[in-house]
Amino acid sequence: MRGAVLHAPGDIRVEQRPDPTIEQPTDAIIRLAATCVCGSDLWPYRGIETVDGPAPMGHEYVGIVEEVGSDVSTLKAGQFVVGSFFASDNTCEICRAGHQSRCVHAELMGTIGTQAEYARVPLADGTLVATPELPSDDLVPSLLAASDVLGTGWFAAVAADVQPGKTVAVVGDGAVGLLGVLAATQLGAERIIAFSRHESRQALAREFGATDIVTTRGDEGVAEVKELTNGLGAHSVIEAVGTQESMMQAIRATRPGGHVGYVGVSHDVALPGDELFFSAVHLHGGPAPVRRFLPELIGLITSRAIDPGKVFDLSLPLNQAAEGYRAMDERRAIKTLLTV
């Protein structure tokens, strides 16, 4: 099969990889209908994360079940399925508490690589959720978004305790941040402040429900949020970047007693204890337990209540994955969808 492989920073190649096979009785093999490039894929692409030899890429996926292992009981060939970037059994104590990304048997799909024609999905019964019927082509991008960026943005909003009538601020205008805006809207936020300096992303943020746009960042951006909230700060803040600056911006933009939901993959973030202590804010986040939200999100998408697929502003065939990475790296695209 064809699959995207990162050989070195900036060096993505689509080449022949071995076809996946059933390795464990709990596995399923799916034929990808679509996959995509994630913002977190850019960390190794930029050389910020070390790549140890050629590495298969991709962890977002939707497709058709081709084959299932002998222990798989809830899925069958021909079903259209959505999965998370973490495989999970969905039965352990941690999963039952709603934290499937930290399942005691969790496997990271990124090590398998889903920017490909086929993929092996471990723990298929616990990981994959079938759609009610085969979706129309126009729903595929939104279902693909549910596999990671929508589920992550949704978790960020839940972790930030977004409530009806409250004010939410969103740090980060990538796909996760934009879908955090959408999630906050669905959860009933009255006011949503999006930090963004890019007109196309501002427009999409407003389409998803943002009421205010702040174009500054750091302490200047925090001051603008305070000005918009009677000097108090937002009730809930979504942090969707993962840098020191973005985390401190999120904490400082939150009012005392408020909540920060952080889902940006942390890179060298260190929190000053004294400032955190006196901020009196709640912090919750980490790798999103996307599996927890998939049934609800699939329902919202298939009923056409939401259209998260709008975050894909560039669509390319799998063979052009390298251009998809370049476009996102150069911020010419919010998120690249790869057709298979």
C-alpha positions in Angstrom: 0.0 0.0 0.0 1.0 3.7 -0.3 1.7 5.6 2.9 3.4 8.8 4.1 6.7 8.4 5.8 8.9 11.1 7.4 12.5 10.4 6.7 14.0 13.6 8.2 12.7 17.1 9.1 11.0 18.5 6.1 11.3 15.2 4.2 7.9 13.5 3.7 7.6 10.8 1.1 4.7 8.7 0.0 6.1 5.3 -0.7 5.2 1.6 -0.6 4.6 0.2 2.9 3.6 -3.4 3.8 -0.1 -4.0 3.8 -1.4 -4.3 7.3 -2.6 -7.7 8.6 -4.4 -8.9 11.7 -1.8 -9.3 14.4 -4.0 -9.7 17.5 -7.6 -11.2 17.6 -8.8 -7.7 18.8 -7.5 -6.0 15.6 -9.5 -4.6 12.6 -8.2 -3.7 9.2 -9.8 -0.6 7.6 -9.5 0.9 4.2 -9.1 4.6 4.6 -11.7 6.9 3.0 -9.8 10.0 4.1 -7.0 11.0 6.4 -5.2 14.3 7.1 -2.3 16.2 8.4 -2.4 17.3 12.1 -0.8 20.3 13.7 1.1 17.9 16.0 2.6 16.2 12.9 4.4 19.5 12.3 6.5 19.1 15.5 8.7 16.2 14.0 8.3 17.7 10.5 10.0 20.9 11.8 12.7 18.9 13.7 11.4 20.0 17.1 10.7 16.4 18.0 13.3 13.8 17.1 12.6 11.3 14.3 14.5 8.1 14.8 14.7 6.7 11.3 11.9 6.6 8.7 8.6 7.0 10.6 5.0 6.3 9.3 2.9 9.3 9.8 -0.7 10.1 10.6 -3.2 9.3 13.4 -6.6 10.7 12.1 -8.7 8.3 10.1 -12.1 7.2 8.9 -12.9 4.3 6.6 -14.5 1.0 5.8 -13.9 -2.1 7.8 -12.2 -4.7 5.6 -11.5 -7.5 8.1 -11.8 -8.1 11.9 -10.0 -10.4 14.3 -11.7 -13.4 15.9 -12.4 -11.5 19.2 -14.0 -8.5 17.6 -17.7 -8.7 18.3 -19.2 -5.2 17.6 -17.9 -4.5 14.1 -18.2 -6.2 10.7 -16.8 -5.8 7.2 -18.4 -3.0 5.2 -19.2 -0.7 8.1 -18.0 2.9 8.0 -16.1 3.7 11.2 -14.4 6.6 13.0 -11.6 6.1 15.4 -9.5 8.0 17.9 -5.8 8.8 17.7 -5.4 6.5 20.7 -6.6 2.9 20.6 -8.3 1.9 23.8 -10.2 -1.1 25.2 -13.0 1.2 26.5 -13.6 -1.3 29.3 -10.8 -0.6 31.9 -11.4 1.5 35.0 -9.7 4.5 33.4 -11.8 4.2 30.2 -15.0 3.8 32.1 -14.2 7.0 33.9 -14.0 8.8 30.6 -10.3 9.0 30.0 -9.8 6.6 27.1 -6.6 8.3 25.9 -5.0 7.1 29.1 -6.4 3.5 28.9 -4.2 1.0 30.6 -3.8 -0.8 27.2 -3.7 2.4 25.1 -1.8 2.3 21.8 -0.9 5.5 19.9 -2.2 5.3 16.3 0.6 7.6 15.2 3.1 4.7 15.6 1.0 2.7 13.1 0.6 5.6 10.7 -2.8 6.4 9.1 -1.7 8.6 6.3 -2.0 5.5 4.1 -4.5 3.4 2.1 -5.1 0.9 4.9 -4.5 0.7 8.6 -4.5 -1.8 11.4 -6.6 -0.6 14.4 -5.8 -2.3 17.7 -8.5 -2.9 20.3 -11.1 -2.4 17.5 -14.2 -2.9 19.6 -13.2 -0.2 22.1 -11.7 2.2 19.5 -13.9 2.3 16.5 -17.4 3.7 16.3 -19.6 2.8 13.3 -21.8 5.4 11.7 -25.6 4.6 11.4 -25.2 4.1 7.7 -22.6 4.7 5.0 -22.2 8.5 4.9 -22.5 10.7 1.9 -19.2 12.0 0.5 -19.9 15.5 1.9 -20.0 14.2 5.4 -16.6 12.5 5.3 -14.5 15.6 6.1 -16.6 16.3 9.2 -16.4 12.7 10.4 -12.7 12.8 9.9 -12.5 15.9 12.0 -14.2 14.0 14.8 -11.3 11.5 14.9 -9.1 14.2 16.5 -9.4 17.9 16.1 -13.2 18.1 16.8 -12.9 15.6 19.7 -9.9 17.5 21.0 -11.6 20.9 20.8 -14.7 19.4 22.4 -12.7 18.0 25.3 -10.9 21.3 25.7 -14.3 23.0 26.1 -15.5 20.4 28.6 -12.2 20.6 30.5 -12.6 24.4 30.6 -16.0 23.9 32.1 -17.8 25.8 29.4 -21.4 26.5 30.6 -24.4 28.2 29.2 -24.3 32.0 29.5 -20.5 32.1 30.3 -17.6 33.8 28.6 -15.0 31.7 26.9 -11.6 32.7 25.4 -9.7 30.5 22.9 -5.9 30.7 22.6 -4.9 29.2 19.3 -6.5 29.6 15.9 -5.5 26.3 14.4 -8.0 23.5 13.7 -8.3 22.5 17.4 -8.8 26.1 18.6 -11.4 26.8 15.9 -13.3 23.7 16.7 -13.0 24.6 20.4 -15.0 27.7 19.4 -17.6 25.4 17.7 -17.8 23.3 20.8 -18.2 26.3 23.1 -21.1 27.4 20.9 -22.7 24.0 21.1 -22.3 24.0 24.9 -24.1 27.3 25.2 -21.4 29.9 25.9 -22.8 33.4 25.6 -19.6 35.1 24.6 -16.6 33.5 22.8 -13.4 35.5 22.4 -11.0 34.1 19.8 -7.4 35.1 19.6 -6.4 35.3 15.9 -4.3 37.4 13.7 -5.3 35.8 10.4 -8.3 37.0 8.5 -9.4 33.6 7.1 -9.2 32.0 10.5 -11.1 34.9 12.1 -13.8 34.5 9.5 -14.2 30.8 10.3 -14.1 31.5 14.0 -17.0 33.8 13.6 -18.8 31.3 11.5 -18.4 28.7 14.3 -19.7 31.2 16.9 -17.0 33.6 18.0 -18.5 36.9 19.2 -15.2 38.8 19.6 -11.7 38.6 17.9 -8.5 39.7 19.7 -5.6 40.1 17.4 -2.9 40.7 20.0 -1.2 38.0 22.1 0.7 37.6 25.4 0.0 40.1 28.1 -1.4 42.6 25.6 -4.0 40.0 24.5 -4.7 39.3 28.2 -5.4 43.0 28.8 -7.9 43.0 25.9 -9.7 40.1 27.3 -9.8 41.7 30.7 -11.2 44.9 29.1 -13.9 42.9 27.5 -14.9 41.2 30.8 -15.1 44.1 33.2 -11.5 43.5 34.3 -12.2 40.0 35.5 -11.1 37.6 32.7 -13.0 34.8 31.0 -14.9 32.1 32.9 -13.3 29.4 30.7 -10.2 29.5 28.5 -9.2 26.9 25.9 -5.4 26.5 25.4 -4.8 24.9 22.0 -1.1 25.6 21.2 1.2 24.0 23.8 3.9 26.7 24.2 5.0 28.6 27.3 3.5 31.8 26.0 0.2 30.3 25.1 -0.2 28.5 28.5 0.6 31.7 30.5 -1.7 33.7 28.2 -4.5 31.2 28.9 -4.0 31.2 32.7 -3.7 35.0 32.9 -6.8 35.5 30.8 -8.9 33.4 33.2 -10.7 35.0 36.1 -10.1 33.7 39.7 -12.2 30.5 40.1 -12.3 30.0 36.3 -11.1 27.0 34.3 -8.4 26.4 31.7 -8.8 23.4 29.4 -5.3 22.7 27.8 -5.0 20.4 24.9 -2.0 21.9 23.0 0.8 19.3 23.2 3.2 20.8 25.7 6.7 21.7 24.5 8.9 23.0 27.3 6.1 24.5 29.4 7.0 25.3 33.0 4.4 26.9 35.3 5.6 29.4 37.9 4.2 28.1 41.2 3.6 31.4 42.9 1.6 32.8 40.0 -0.4 29.6 39.6 -1.1 29.5 43.3 -2.5 33.1 43.5 -4.3 32.8 40.2 -6.9 30.5 41.8 -7.7 28.9 38.4 -8.5 25.3 37.7 -6.3 23.4 35.1 -7.4 20.3 33.3 -6.4 18.8 30.0 -3.9 16.5 28.3 -4.5 14.1 25.4 -8.2 14.2 24.5 -10.3 11.1 25.3 -11.9 11.4 21.8 -13.5 8.0 22.2 -15.7 9.4 25.0 -17.3 11.9 22.7 -17.5 10.0 19.4 -21.1 8.7 19.6 -22.4 12.2 20.4 -20.2 13.9 17.7 -21.1 11.4 15.0 -24.8 12.0 15.8 -24.4 15.8 15.5 -22.5 15.4 12.2 -24.8 12.9 10.6 -27.8 15.0 11.6 -26.0 18.0 10.1 -26.3 20.0 13.3 -22.6 20.9 12.9 -20.1 21.1 10.1 -16.6 20.8 11.5 -15.2 19.7 8.2 -14.9 23.4 7.3 -11.5 23.4 9.0 -10.2 21.5 6.0 -9.3 24.4 3.6 -6.9 22.3 1.5 -7.7 18.9 -0.1 -5.0 16.9 -1.8 -4.5 13.3 -2.9 -2.4 11.2 -0.7 0.4 11.3 -3.2 0.8 15.0 -2.6 1.1 14.7 1.2 4.4 16.6 1.1 2.7 19.7 -0.2 0.0 19.3 2.4 2.7 19.5 5.1 4.4 22.4 3.5 1.1 24.3 3.2 0.4 23.9 6.9 4.0 24.6 8.0 3.9 27.9 6.0 0.4 28.7 7.3 -1.1 28.6 3.9 -3.6 26.1 5.1 -5.4 25.6 8.4 -5.6 21.8 7.9 -4.9 19.5 4.9 -7.3 16.7 4.0 -5.7 13.8 2.1 -8.0 11.8 -0.2 -7.2 8.1 -0.5 
